[in-house]
């Protein structure tokens, strides 16, 4: 039989929407890999995966009905064991042949070959290729088992388990049904379309007919990417028609694409009076609860209209629109009620309730934590010459919205609602803005806090968490990070580096630790451990940003704690590496580091009177000459020019290593030369450890 496309489909109950794309891709990729492993692909043309709310499917072109046979050679046993002195088969060999189903006469055709130190018998046979009919069901079963599903369920009286009940199994090879049984279902060619718009059961004539038949007869767009693109096209067109914009909608688009099979976009609206509620509340209500797409004007202000992605296309959508409007209205009314009730009590009056909110059983309550945040935020603000009273006030109120009704209903609004309620209470804008911004950045790519007061409160919040949990030994392990410490560390690093802020990370860690009772932080060496953790996060962050591995390693080898200066040092090392002198100096520096590492003790400074060779005298004078200039450039944070000056040492360094024996027999001479190299190494590594640039 010639090669033809294979189609496999599982028809299910509604699958988890947020996991649907990953389920679809994994299922399809595993089926494809199984067919490839059995050598059933006539050509490797890849595969197409399909995922809709009630189906996972894969189409693989150019699949053989039977894989080609191949020759297989296997070792039988050593000749000394297999044959007697006369060359006849021993009983051991005959038993082995019987077990393998090989006729004794075949021994004459066995190959004798040295295997290791002994000669052995080898048998070559033709192994038939795998048949699609024999293996497809097991390939599909393996794909089902490989799905990233945390929890399985059973249904009916059978033993089958899957993330949702499965009702039909399609397995086709061209026009032919491939027999097999998976999840207690026999394979067939019948699938189902849309629950309401399909004409009923759809009998697939061929594997290639799958997508066209579902589109035409089933009213289902099975391709996830195409369905998502169609929803987006309709959303953008409808928003443009209304003179509105959609704001950020990518995550919701992915989820909605997993909820509908035949998408159609309609326009809904709600009473304008609800716009008196903070728009973040209304947006979250519509997006999270109802899966609607809010609309905004040119200034980004919420409109009282929204877009509905329906799973039905009808001539008169008025019932659909009216029904959705009727559903959203109570949700918006709830948001308005929460907002109005919350504003009746000042944020400060809520603080006593935080006594009962446990932050961590070893770190106290949220109310206790507020005291630490106030102190640390004010301290950081003073270092930044910012308003320390405003920073302390913002930290004092930052967590009060945790006990409001609105944040209780929508935890995603913490900080955001705190800002609204602070303004309602008459707090200044700087304080209110800092209350909202102290959670930022919440995720990769999120905006940073604006202004030094907000940065001070945000740093205090994150550093208190990092120091507290490291201090009690609660460190992230593997992919587990229940307290979000990696995110907090990246937030601190981004604020320090991108704001940028002239603050020392080690000093910030010490300041945060001083806010805890000493008996609380009992993990030994937690400060150094935390600094190591953050520098490793910085290393990963810089590499992901596209900086060269060797450049990053050179800068971070010195364990910099002024994170704001790191970008300039990276730029300087990158420029230095391109200089013609760089490679030789990096190699020399690596040699110096190795020499000094082996030395037991190195004097702090060389003695001019003990210098003997012209090359070491020349190097000494060159070091003395350039040291003040390098120090000046480093002090002015002109790291590029500092490294350019150091590049001028190359000829003197080369001559030194050509003419001078560092490890001289005379102890004073040897120690003096080591002191000179120590002084040179300290000078060369003021900006970065340039030995890391050596191959």
Secondary structure by P-SEA (a helix, b strand, c coil): ccbbbbbbbbbbccccccaaaaaaaaaaaaaaaaaaaaccccccccbbbbbcccccbbbbcccccccbbbbbbbbcccccccccccccccaaaaaaaaaacccccccccbbbbbcccbbbbbbbbbbbcccccccaaaaaaaaaaaccccbbbbcccccccccccccbbbbbccccccccccccccccccccccccccccbbbbcccccaaaaaaacccccccaaaaaaaaaaaaaaaaaaacccccccaaaaaaaaacccbbbbbbbbcccccccccaaaaaaaaaccccbbbbbccccccccbbbbbcccccccaaaaaaaaaaaaaaaaaaaaaaaaaaaccccccccccccccccccccccaaaaaaaaaaaaaaaaaaacccaaaaaaaaaccccccccccccccccaaaaaaaaaaaaacccaaaaaaaaaccccccccccccccaaaaaaaaaaaaaaaaaaaaacccccccccccaaaaaaaaaaaaaccccccccaaaaaaaaaaacccccccccaaaaaaaaaaaaaaaaaaaaacccaaaaaaaaccccccccaaaaaaaaaaaaaaccaaaaaaaaaaaaaaaaaacccccccccccccccaaaaaaaaaaaaaaaaaaaaaaacaaaaaaaaaaaaaaaaaaaaaccccccccaaaaaaaaaaaaaaaaaaacccccccccc
